[in-house]
Amino acid sequence: MKSLIKTFLFTIPIFAQTPADSLFRAPDTTPFQKLFLYPIAKWQNISYSNDALNCQFYPSCSNYGAQTIYHNGVLKGLIQTSDRIVRCNPSAHDAHKKMNGSFHTDGRLKDSIVLKRNRDQTRSPLLAAGLSMAVPGLGRAYGGRPFDGVYGFLMSSFAISAGIKGIENKSVLSPLFVGVGLTIYMGEIYGAYRTAKYYSN
């Protein structure tokens, strides 16, 4: 009987409805979007049942990713999700306070996929994007988020080197590695532009 109860409790999260599940099942979701929403929904089935996997942002990184893929399409959605994952680092709380960001009632950092432009910005979004195009992470540092720049540089470096090694080794997975590397690199360029446009002052 105990093993039956344990099995039941273990399988509840697998079949539970999560926000990404709702977007996955939405009638206007394209098959291509579903391809990317499905792993997010499965991740949420695990993360929502484990407090150690809670995200510091509202919406969480997985919800943010699901929403932007659903509303903005797969390409832009993946780029924006890559940017968010880089920003979800130990410096996020201090950076959010510095830019006078708002907080959810439970203390998480509010970060919507739709932002209002910072009218007091002093740094050029195009220059920030160009800097990150030359050296991933540099544009974020220029925009006032040096820790994000370091994380972005490391993520881009690892992803791009994995893609290069995949090509050199003629791996069957090299297209996947190259795709991930390009997405993270483009996320860095977008993230630098976003930092300068919405947060710098």
C-alpha positions as semicolon CSV with decimal commas, in nm:
position;residue;x (nm);y (nm);z (nm)
1;M;0,000;0,000;0,000
2;K;0,284;0,242;0,087
3;S;0,451;0,184;-0,247
4;L;0,120;0,254;-0,423
5;I;0,081;0,585;-0,235
6;K;0,443;0,682;-0,315
7;T;0,389;0,602;-0,683
8;F;0,070;0,810;-0,685
9;L;0,240;1,107;-0,517
10;F;0,536;1,083;-0,755
11;T;0,318;1,078;-1,068
12;I;0,090;1,370;-0,970
13;P;0,345;1,635;-1,083
14;I;0,396;1,456;-1,415
15;F;0,030;1,494;-1,510
16;A;-0,036;1,826;-1,335
17;Q;-0,138;2,126;-1,543
18;T;0,127;2,400;-1,559
19;P;0,122;2,742;-1,732
20;A;0,331;2,606;-2,021
21;D;0,085;2,316;-2,058
22;S;-0,193;2,570;-2,113
23;L;0,002;2,747;-2,388
24;F;0,103;2,412;-2,539
25;R;-0,264;2,311;-2,564
26;A;-0,391;2,651;-2,683
27;P;-0,577;2,614;-3,015
28;D;-0,370;2,882;-3,192
29;T;-0,030;2,736;-3,093
30;T;0,158;2,620;-3,403
31;P;0,324;2,275;-3,419
32;F;0,664;2,450;-3,432
33;Q;0,586;2,642;-3,113
34;K;0,467;2,320;-2,949
35;L;0,802;2,161;-3,024
36;F;0,967;2,418;-2,794
37;L;0,684;2,455;-2,543
38;Y;0,675;2,081;-2,471
39;P;1,014;2,061;-2,290
40;I;0,927;2,377;-2,093
41;A;0,600;2,217;-1,981
42;K;0,784;1,899;-1,876
43;W;1,043;2,107;-1,686
44;Q;0,762;2,287;-1,503
45;N;0,613;1,952;-1,400
46;I;0,939;1,891;-1,213
47;S;1,025;2,244;-1,095
48;Y;0,678;2,330;-0,965
49;S;0,692;2,038;-0,723
50;N;1,036;2,129;-0,584
51;D;1,090;2,448;-0,381
52;A;1,466;2,430;-0,443
53;L;1,399;2,499;-0,813
54;N;1,196;2,818;-0,756
55;C;1,292;3,113;-0,976
56;Q;1,374;3,460;-0,841
57;F;1,178;3,625;-1,123
58;Y;0,806;3,674;-1,182
59;P;0,711;3,530;-1,420
60;S;0,963;3,251;-1,370
61;C;1,220;3,190;-1,644
62;S;1,022;2,892;-1,772
63;N;0,697;3,095;-1,780
64;Y;0,877;3,388;-1,941
65;G;1,016;3,153;-2,207
66;A;0,679;2,990;-2,272
67;Q;0,502;3,328;-2,295
68;T;0,751;3,485;-2,534
69;I;0,761;3,177;-2,759
70;Y;0,380;3,178;-2,767
71;H;0,335;3,555;-2,820
72;N;0,647;3,646;-3,021
73;G;0,720;3,328;-3,216
74;V;0,994;3,070;-3,177
75;L;1,299;3,265;-3,301
76;K;1,240;3,586;-3,104
77;G;1,110;3,379;-2,812
78;L;1,427;3,169;-2,788
79;I;1,646;3,479;-2,811
80;Q;1,450;3,653;-2,534
81;T;1,454;3,337;-2,321
82;S;1,831;3,310;-2,361
83;D;1,864;3,671;-2,244
84;R;1,642;3,605;-1,940
85;I;1,841;3,296;-1,838
86;V;2,161;3,502;-1,845
87;R;1,996;3,771;-1,629
88;C;1,877;3,514;-1,374
89;N;2,202;3,515;-1,180
90;P;2,310;3,606;-0,825
91;S;2,342;3,977;-0,916
92;A;1,982;4,002;-1,042
93;H;1,828;4,130;-0,717
94;D;2,077;4,415;-0,675
95;A;2,054;4,509;-1,044
96;H;1,673;4,508;-1,022
97;K;1,679;4,740;-0,719
98;K;1,933;4,970;-0,887
99;M;1,702;5,022;-1,185
100;N;1,401;5,077;-0,953
101;G;1,236;4,759;-1,073
102;S;0,910;4,648;-0,916
103;F;0,857;4,338;-0,704
104;H;0,578;4,081;-0,691
105;T;0,383;4,043;-0,364
106;D;0,591;3,734;-0,279
107;G;0,919;3,928;-0,324
108;R;1,015;3,800;-0,668
109;L;1,152;4,042;-0,929
110;K;0,885;4,152;-1,176
111;D;1,008;4,122;-1,533
112;S;0,747;4,118;-1,807
113;I;0,811;4,031;-2,171
114;V;0,675;4,380;-2,254
115;L;0,878;4,675;-2,121
116;K;0,849;5,053;-2,125
117;R;1,147;5,248;-2,254
118;N;1,363;5,424;-1,996
119;R;1,339;5,790;-2,097
120;D;1,643;5,878;-1,886
121;Q;1,879;5,643;-2,067
122;T;2,229;5,773;-2,130
123;R;2,376;5,481;-2,323
124;S;2,315;5,387;-2,684
125;P;2,124;5,059;-2,738
126;L;2,279;5,021;-3,085
127;L;2,632;5,065;-2,952
128;A;2,556;4,814;-2,674
129;A;2,432;4,561;-2,933
130;G;2,741;4,622;-3,149
131;L;2,974;4,569;-2,855
132;S;2,810;4,236;-2,770
133;M;2,825;4,140;-3,136
134;A;3,203;4,188;-3,122
135;V;3,253;4,039;-2,773
136;P;2,951;3,870;-2,612
137;G;2,872;4,030;-2,277
138;L;3,056;4,356;-2,346
139;G;2,737;4,541;-2,437
140;R;2,570;4,439;-2,112
141;A;2,870;4,569;-1,918
142;Y;2,853;4,897;-2,114
143;G;2,480;4,915;-2,030
144;G;2,555;4,896;-1,659
145;R;2,512;4,521;-1,597
146;P;2,871;4,388;-1,570
147;F;2,774;4,066;-1,390
148;D;2,521;3,986;-1,661
149;G;2,800;4,054;-1,911
150;V;3,027;3,798;-1,745
151;Y;2,752;3,534;-1,741
152;G;2,661;3,613;-2,100
153;F;3,023;3,586;-2,211
154;L;3,066;3,249;-2,037
155;M;2,741;3,104;-2,172
156;S;2,816;3,225;-2,524
157;S;3,173;3,094;-2,511
158;F;3,067;2,749;-2,396
159;A;2,782;2,724;-2,646
160;I;2,984;2,850;-2,944
161;S;3,282;2,625;-2,862
162;A;3,045;2,326;-2,833
163;G;2,911;2,407;-3,180
164;I;3,263;2,436;-3,326
165;K;3,373;2,108;-3,165
166;G;3,058;1,938;-3,293
167;I;3,141;2,048;-3,648
168;E;3,508;1,945;-3,613
169;N;3,409;1,602;-3,481
170;K;3,138;1,566;-3,748
171;S;2,889;1,491;-3,474
172;V;2,531;1,409;-3,564
173;L;2,431;1,660;-3,296
174;S;2,641;1,943;-3,439
175;P;2,334;2,121;-3,592
176;L;2,177;2,124;-3,245
177;F;2,497;2,259;-3,085
178;V;2,536;2,523;-3,356
179;G;2,169;2,623;-3,316
180;V;2,206;2,662;-2,940
181;G;2,529;2,858;-2,985
182;L;2,371;3,097;-3,236
183;T;2,063;3,143;-3,018
184;I;2,270;3,232;-2,711
185;Y;2,493;3,463;-2,917
186;M;2,186;3,642;-3,059
187;G;2,041;3,652;-2,707
188;E;2,355;3,835;-2,597
189;I;2,315;4,097;-2,868
190;Y;1,946;4,140;-2,783
191;G;2,024;4,145;-2,411
192;A;2,279;4,422;-2,454
193;Y;2,035;4,628;-2,662
194;R;1,761;4,567;-2,403
195;T;1,987;4,664;-2,113
196;A;2,086;4,997;-2,267
197;K;1,737;5,079;-2,392
198;Y;1,535;4,995;-2,082
199;Y;1,770;4,998;-1,784
200;S;2,076;5,222;-1,831
201;N;2,089;5,569;-1,681
